[in-house]
Amino acid sequence: MRRLVRSAAFALGGLALAVVLPAQDLANFEKNLTRHTLDNGLTFLIYERPVAPVVSFYTYVNAGSAQEVAGITGLAHMFEHMAFKGTSRIGTTDIDSERAALAEIDEAYHAYDRSRRDLGADPEEVARLEKVWKDAREKATEFLTRDEFSEIIDRAGGVGLNASTASDKTDYFYSLPASKVELWAYLESERFLDPVLREFYTERDVVMEERRLRVDSAPIGRLIEQMLATAFIAHPYGYPTIGYMSDLESFSREDAQAFYDKYYVPSNMTIAIVGAVNAEELLPMLEKYFGRLPAGDKPPALRTVEPRQIAERIIRMPDAAQPIYVEGYLRPEATHPDDAVYDAIVDVLSTGRTSRLYRSLVRDRKIAAQTGAFNGFPGNKYQNLMLLFAFPTPDHSNQEVQDAIRSEIERLKTELISDQELAMVKTRAKAGLVRSLADNTGIGRQLAAYEVLYGDWRELFRSVDRIELVTKEDIQRVAREAFNPVNRTVAMIVNVEPAEIVATDETGGSESSEG
């Protein structure tokens, strides 16, 4: 969603980084990078970069909302929250008493949950059971040492402590002084060896509020949720990462524990360490702490493949908010041989103020305040969407920006791009690589992502080589294949008065059609 509300513009100033940074090429990285896999299957990528006495850590878990099924949507994100709640040694004053209190919470919750789902239940009994559950939650708080995990890192000089959940992955990252590497090794291994899912239902309330803020109260959020559910009729990319509200109201602490047990196994995790470290000295420490994690079975591959789309799908969502027009085209996964061509198409259409969409819609015709395009929505491990969007300016319509976008698409299908445009695509790809490797965390993020997706971190550098091989004819060929009306999903906010929205809600909500 955030990518929709900001421009896809890519500043050419990144080229200047090549002057001030050390050589960011494959040969340089191979000299300074050590890849090591423990016996339990956990892979480490250690990049020695002693430019400052700081080390950044990036843990990539190969599981996100695409691993969810109906009834537990939002659970990958929920466990991300739980990973900051501590262990049996961190975050508690009395773990034995706390475990007993957590068991009471679970028992009380299931009694309340069964009762509220019973169509014939007595409302007073439901209310009583809800109070028993909430009282049990309150009782458990007496054993808490809140935010102890985060405070330990803060006291050690840590910065950037955070995490995120997406369709394809969940990641955890922060930086520490180089003298605190062993503290990180203990804390990071401990929280995945022995997580205690305390404050689960309190945190579940926090996630529900996130959903209200990002989706229920946000017109673009509502539109994108509708679009994903329409574009993907079988694949879990159609699920919102934040989860459906009914699932957030229903899944349990045991559900989160089951998700963790299945997906948080060492063979499904990759950790990048970047900064002032010595790999030879670090490896025994990693064995000592992370070797404690039990191996576990690697999760099975996702079975569902999105069926071939056979009809255009259209969503018109009435709302009084700023109109927006979005169209997405189903495209292959990132490992497909034509992935670089799709990236080149997006670059030509939307990168910078010389891009075709910007010049046509924003600069020349002034029918859009903002426009852009990007690949990999909502993820890129599987078939995904190439998205094109525009925000119409006042007194201009979704139809006008649609016509303008389609006109640029037709140009790609019928005319070869210029030599200058192709040269700029390749120059920007090189600049983009340099920009992505400008700091420790960026390096760790990129190395881990490419290691997981391709099985080899070196593909990060080879991706630029693949762009270099793209021809004008490749772009025209793929444009003709991809930009097919029956391969398209369209979503738009259509302005109406507030009274009309109420009337629409009462008679069935947004419009969705095929054909």
C-alpha positions in Angstrom: 0.0 0.0 0.0 2.8 2.4 0.9 4.3 2.0 -2.6 1.0 3.1 -4.1 0.9 6.4 -2.2 4.4 7.4 -3.1 6.0 8.0 -6.4 8.0 5.2 -8.0 10.6 7.9 -8.9 14.2 6.7 -8.6 16.7 9.5 -8.2 19.8 9.4 -10.5 21.8 10.9 -7.7 22.5 7.3 -6.6 25.1 7.3 -9.3 27.2 9.5 -7.2 27.5 6.8 -4.6 29.7 4.8 -6.9 32.3 7.5 -6.5 32.4 7.5 -2.7 31.8 3.9 -1.9 34.2 1.0 -2.1 33.9 -1.2 -5.1 30.5 -2.9 -4.8 31.0 -5.7 -7.1 30.9 -9.5 -6.9 34.6 -10.0 -6.7 34.9 -7.7 -3.7 32.0 -9.4 -1.9 33.3 -12.9 -2.5 36.7 -11.9 -0.9 34.9 -10.6 2.2 31.9 -12.9 2.6 31.7 -16.2 4.3 28.7 -18.5 3.9 28.3 -21.1 6.6 25.5 -23.5 7.4 25.1 -25.2 10.8 24.3 -28.9 11.1 20.7 -27.9 12.0 20.3 -26.2 8.6 20.6 -22.5 9.7 22.6 -20.5 7.1 24.7 -17.5 7.9 26.1 -14.9 5.5 29.0 -13.0 7.2 30.2 -9.9 5.3 33.3 -8.3 6.8 33.0 -4.5 6.4 35.2 -2.8 9.0 34.3 0.8 8.0 33.0 1.5 11.5 32.9 -0.4 14.8 29.3 -1.4 14.2 27.6 -4.7 13.2 24.2 -5.1 11.7 22.1 -8.2 11.9 19.3 -9.3 9.6 17.3 -12.5 10.2 15.2 -13.7 7.3 12.5 -16.2 8.0 11.2 -17.8 4.8 7.5 -17.6 5.8 4.9 -14.8 5.5 1.2 -14.5 4.9 1.6 -16.8 1.8 2.0 -19.6 4.3 -1.4 -18.9 5.9 -4.6 -20.7 5.2 -8.3 -19.7 5.8 -9.0 -19.1 9.4 -5.5 -17.9 10.5 -4.8 -15.0 8.2 -2.6 -12.4 9.9 -0.9 -15.1 12.0 2.6 -14.6 10.5 2.4 -10.9 11.4 1.1 -11.8 14.8 4.1 -14.0 15.6 6.4 -11.2 14.5 4.9 -9.2 17.4 5.4 -12.2 19.7 9.1 -12.4 18.9 9.7 -9.3 21.0 7.9 -10.6 24.1 10.9 -12.5 25.5 11.7 -16.0 26.7 11.6 -18.0 29.9 14.6 -16.0 31.1 13.8 -12.6 29.6 10.5 -10.8 30.3 9.4 -12.6 33.4 9.8 -12.5 37.2 8.7 -16.1 37.7 8.4 -18.3 34.7 6.8 -21.3 36.4 4.0 -19.2 37.8 3.6 -17.4 34.6 3.3 -20.6 32.5 0.5 -21.7 34.9 -1.2 -18.3 34.4 -0.8 -18.6 30.6 -2.5 -22.0 30.7 -5.4 -20.5 32.6 -5.7 -17.8 29.9 -5.8 -20.4 27.2 -8.4 -22.5 28.9 -10.6 -19.4 29.7 -10.3 -18.1 26.1 -11.4 -21.4 24.5 -14.4 -21.6 26.8 -15.4 -18.0 25.9 -14.7 -18.5 22.2 -16.9 -21.7 22.1 -19.6 -19.9 23.9 -19.6 -16.7 21.7 -19.8 -18.9 18.6 -22.8 -20.9 19.9 -25.9 -19.5 18.2 -28.0 -20.6 21.1 -25.7 -19.3 23.8 -27.0 -17.2 26.7 -25.6 -13.6 26.3 -25.1 -13.4 30.0 -23.1 -16.6 30.1 -21.0 -15.3 27.2 -20.3 -12.1 29.1 -19.4 -14.1 32.2 -16.9 -16.2 30.3 -15.4 -13.2 28.7 -14.8 -11.6 32.1 -13.2 -14.8 33.4 -10.8 -14.8 30.4 -10.0 -11.1 30.8 -9.4 -11.6 34.6 -7.0 -14.4 33.8 -5.1 -12.1 31.4 -4.9 -9.5 34.1 -3.6 -12.0 36.6 -0.7 -13.0 34.3 0.6 -9.4 34.1 1.9 -9.6 37.7 4.7 -11.9 36.4 5.7 -9.6 33.5 8.8 -7.6 33.0 7.6 -5.5 30.0 9.8 -4.7 27.1 12.9 -6.3 28.7 14.1 -7.8 25.4 14.1 -4.3 23.8 15.6 -2.6 26.8 18.6 -4.9 26.9 19.4 -4.0 23.3 18.9 -0.3 24.0 21.2 -0.4 27.1 23.9 -2.1 24.9 23.8 0.8 22.4 21.5 -1.0 19.8 19.8 1.0 17.2 17.2 0.2 14.5 15.5 -2.6 16.4 12.5 -3.6 14.2 10.8 -6.3 12.2 8.4 -6.6 9.3 6.0 -9.2 7.8 5.3 -9.5 4.1 3.7 -12.1 1.8 6.9 -14.1 1.4 8.9 -13.5 4.5 9.3 -12.2 8.1 12.5 -10.3 9.0 14.1 -9.1 12.2 16.9 -6.6 12.3 19.0 -4.2 14.4 22.6 -3.0 14.8 25.0 -3.1 17.8 28.5 -1.9 18.6 31.0 -4.5 17.4 31.9 -5.3 21.0 28.3 -6.6 21.6 28.2 -9.3 19.0 28.0 -12.1 21.5 25.0 -10.4 23.2 23.2 -10.4 19.9 24.1 -14.1 19.4 22.6 -15.0 22.7 19.4 -12.8 22.4 18.6 -13.7 18.8 19.1 -17.5 19.3 17.3 -17.4 22.6 14.1 -15.7 21.2 13.8 -18.4 18.5 14.8 -21.2 20.7 12.5 -20.4 23.6 9.8 -17.8 22.8 7.2 -17.3 25.4 4.0 -16.0 23.8 3.0 -13.8 26.7 0.5 -10.9 26.3 -0.8 -12.7 23.2 -4.4 -11.4 23.4 -3.3 -7.9 24.4 -1.1 -7.8 21.4 -3.8 -9.3 19.2 -5.9 -6.2 20.1 -3.0 -4.0 19.0 -2.9 -5.8 15.6 -6.7 -5.4 15.3 -6.2 -1.7 15.8 -3.5 -1.7 13.1 -6.0 -3.3 10.7 -8.6 -0.6 11.5 -6.0 2.1 10.8 -4.4 0.7 7.7 -7.4 -1.0 6.0 -10.8 -0.4 7.5 -10.3 3.4 7.9 -8.1 3.9 4.8 -9.8 4.0 1.4 -6.6 2.9 -0.4 -6.2 0.0 2.1 -9.8 -1.1 1.5 -9.4 -0.9 -2.3 -6.1 -2.9 -2.3 -7.6 -5.6 -0.1 -10.5 -5.9 -2.6 -8.1 -5.9 -5.5 -5.9 -8.7 -4.1 -8.8 -10.9 -3.3 -10.1 -10.4 -6.9 -6.7 -10.8 -8.7 -5.8 -14.0 -6.8 -8.7 -16.4 -6.7 -6.8 -19.4 -5.4 -3.3 -18.4 -4.3 -2.8 -17.0 -0.7 -1.3 -13.8 -2.2 -5.0 -12.9 -2.2 -5.0 -12.8 1.7 -4.2 -9.5 3.4 -0.9 -9.7 5.4 -2.6 -7.9 8.3 -5.3 -10.6 8.3 -9.1 -10.5 8.1 -10.8 -9.1 11.2 -12.7 -12.3 11.9 -9.5 -14.3 12.0 -7.8 -11.7 14.3 -10.7 -12.0 16.6 -10.5 -15.7 16.7 -7.1 -17.3 16.4 -5.4 -18.4 19.6 -2.1 -18.5 21.3 -1.8 -22.2 20.4 -2.4 -21.3 16.7 0.6 -18.9 16.9 2.7 -21.6 18.6 1.8 -24.1 15.9 2.8 -21.6 13.2 6.2 -21.0 15.0 6.8 -24.8 15.4 6.2 -25.4 11.6 8.0 -22.4 10.0 10.6 -21.2 12.5 13.0 -24.1 12.0 16.7 -23.4 11.3 16.5 -24.8 7.7 13.9 -22.1 7.0 16.0 -19.2 8.3 18.9 -17.2 6.9 20.9 -14.7 8.9 23.1 -12.0 7.5 25.8 -10.4 9.6 27.5 -7.3 8.2 30.1 -5.0 9.7 33.2 -5.0 11.8 33.5 -8.7 12.4 36.0 -11.5 11.6 34.2 -14.5 10.2 36.8 -17.0 11.5 36.5 -15.7 15.0 32.7 -15.5 14.8 31.9 -19.0 13.6 32.5 -20.8 17.0 30.2 -18.3 18.7 27.5 -18.9 16.1 27.9 -22.7 16.6 27.7 -22.2 20.4 24.4 -20.2 20.4 22.5 -21.1 17.3 23.6 -24.7 17.3 21.2 -25.1 20.2 18.2 -24.7 17.9 16.7 -28.1 17.1 16.8 -29.0 13.4 13.1 -29.7 12.6 11.7 -30.6 9.2 11.9 -28.0 6.5 8.3 -26.8 5.7 6.7 -28.2 2.6 6.6 -26.1 -0.6 3.4 -24.2 -1.3 1.1 -26.4 -3.5 -1.4 -23.9 -4.9 -0.6 -22.2 -8.2 -2.8 -19.3 -9.3 -4.9 -20.5 -12.3 -4.4 -18.8 -15.6 -6.6 -15.7 -15.7 -9.3 -15.9 -18.5 -11.2 -12.7 -18.0 -10.6 -9.1 -17.0 -11.7 -8.3 -13.4 -12.9 -4.9 -12.4 -13.6 -3.3 -9.0 -15.2 0.1 -8.7 -15.3 1.2 -5.0 -17.5 4.1 -4.2 -15.9 6.5 -1.7 -15.7 10.2 -1.0 -11.9 10.0 -0.9 -9.3 11.0 -3.4 -9.9 9.0 -6.6 -7.2 6.5 -7.6 -6.9 4.2 -10.6 -4.9 1.0 -10.4 -4.5 -1.8 -12.9 -2.4 -5.0 -12.4 -1.2 -7.7 -14.7 -0.4 -11.2 -13.6 3.2 -11.9 -14.3 5.7 -14.8 -13.5 7.7 -15.2 -10.3 11.0 -13.4 -9.8 13.0 -16.5 -10.8 11.5 -16.6 -14.3 13.9 -15.9 -17.2 12.0 -12.8 -18.2 12.1 -11.2 -14.8 14.7 -8.6 -15.9 12.5 -7.7 -18.8 9.6 -7.0 -16.5 11.9 -4.8 -14.4 13.0 -2.9 -17.6 9.4 -2.3 -18.6 8.6 -0.8 -15.2 11.7 1.3 -15.4 10.8 2.7 -18.8 7.2 3.5 -17.7 7.8 5.0 -14.3 11.3 5.6 -13.1 12.0 9.3 -12.7 10.7 12.5 -14.3 11.7 11.4 -17.7 9.6 8.2 -17.5 6.8 7.8 -20.0 3.9 7.8 -17.5 5.2 10.9 -15.6 5.8 12.8 -18.8 2.4 11.9 -20.3 0.1 12.0 -17.3 1.8 14.5 -14.9 4.0 16.9 -16.8 2.3 17.2 -20.2 -1.4 16.5 -19.8 -1.6 17.3 -16.0 -4.3 14.7 -15.6 -2.6 13.0 -12.7 -0.9 14.3 -9.6 1.1 11.1 -9.3 1.7 8.0 -11.3 3.9 5.0 -11.3 4.4 1.3 -11.7 6.2 -1.6 -9.9 6.6 -5.3 -9.9 6.3 -7.9 -7.1 2.9 -7.1 -5.7 2.2 -8.4 -3.1 5.3 -10.6 -3.2 7.7 -12.0 -5.9 8.4 -15.6 -4.9 5.3 -16.8 -6.9 3.2 -15.4 -9.7 2.5 -11.8 -8.8 1.2 -8.5 -10.2 2.9 -5.8 -12.2 1.0 -2.7 -11.0 0.4 0.6 -12.7 -1.4 3.5 -10.9 -2.4 7.1 -11.0 -4.1 9.7 -8.8 -6.3 11.9 -11.1 -6.0 15.7 -10.5 -9.2 17.7 -9.8 -11.6 17.9 -12.7 -10.0 14.8 -14.3 -11.3 11.3 -14.1 -10.2 7.7 -13.7 -11.2 7.1 -17.3 -8.8 9.8 -18.5 -5.8 8.3 -16.7 -6.8 4.8 -17.8 -6.8 5.9 -21.4 -3.4 7.6 -20.9 -1.9 4.5 -19.2 -3.3 2.2 -21.9 -1.9 4.5 -24.6 1.6 4.1 -23.1 1.2 0.4 -22.9 0.2 0.2 -26.6 3.3 2.2 -27.5 5.5 -0.5 -25.8 3.6 -3.2 -27.7 3.8 -1.5 -31.1 7.0 0.5 -31.1 10.6 -0.3 -29.9 11.9 1.9 -27.1 14.8 4.2 -28.0 18.4 3.4 -27.6 18.7 6.2 -25.0 15.8 4.7 -22.9 17.4 1.3 -22.9 20.8 2.7 -21.9 19.2 4.6 -19.0 17.4 1.4 -17.8 20.8 -0.3 -17.6 22.5 2.7 -15.9 19.8 2.9 -13.3 20.0 -0.8 -12.6 23.7 -0.4 -11.7 22.9 2.7 -9.6 20.2 0.8 -7.8 22.5 -1.9 -6.8 25.0 0.6 -5.4 22.2 2.4 -3.5 21.0 -0.9 -2.0 24.4 -1.6 -0.7 25.0 1.8 0.9 24.8 0.6 4.6 25.2 -2.5 6.7 21.5 -3.2 7.0 20.8 -2.7 3.3 23.6 -5.2 2.5 22.3 -7.7 4.9 18.7 -7.4 3.6 19.8 -7.9 0.0 22.2 -10.8 0.7 19.6 -12.7 2.7 16.8 -12.1 0.2 18.8 -13.3 -2.8 20.2 -16.3 -0.9 16.7 -17.4 0.0 15.0 -16.7 -3.3 17.7 -18.0 -5.6 19.7 -20.2 -3.3 22.8 -18.1 -4.0 23.5 -14.6 -2.7 25.6 -13.9 -5.8 22.4 -13.5 -7.9 22.2 -10.0 -6.4 25.0 -9.0 -8.6 24.0 -11.2 -11.5 20.6 -9.5 -11.6 22.4 -6.4 -13.1 24.0 -8.6 -15.7 20.6 -9.9 -16.7 19.4 -6.3 -17.1 22.4 -5.6 -19.3 21.3 -8.4 -21.6 17.8 -7.1 -22.1 17.1 -5.9 -25.7 14.5 -3.5 -27.1 12.9 -6.6 -28.8 12.6 -8.4 -25.4 10.7 -5.5 -24.0 8.3 -5.4 -26.9 7.8 -9.2 -26.8 7.1 -9.3 -23.1 4.8 -6.2 -23.3 2.7 -8.0 -25.9 2.5 -11.1 -23.7 1.8 -9.4 -20.4 -0.5 -6.5 -21.3 -3.4 -8.6 -22.3 -6.9 -7.5 -21.2 -7.8 -11.0 -20.0 -4.7 -10.9 -17.8 -5.8 -7.6 -16.1 -7.4 -6.7 -12.8 -8.6 -3.1 -12.5 -9.4 -1.3 -9.2 -10.5 2.3 -8.7 -12.0 4.6 -6.2 -15.0 6.3 -7.7 -16.1 9.6 -6.1 -19.6 9.8 -4.7 -21.2 11.8 -2.0 -21.2 10.4 1.6 -25.0 9.8 1.4 -24.5 7.6 -1.7 -21.8 5.5 0.1 -24.3 4.7 2.9 -26.9 3.7 0.3 -24.3 1.5 -1.5 -23.2 -0.2 1.7 -26.9 -1.0 2.5 -27.4 -2.6 -0.9 -24.2 -4.7 -1.3 -21.0 -2.6 -1.2 -18.4 -2.3 -4.0 -18.9 -3.5 -7.6 -16.9 -6.3 -9.0 -17.3 -7.7 -12.5 -15.6 -9.8 -15.1 -15.7 -9.4 -18.8 
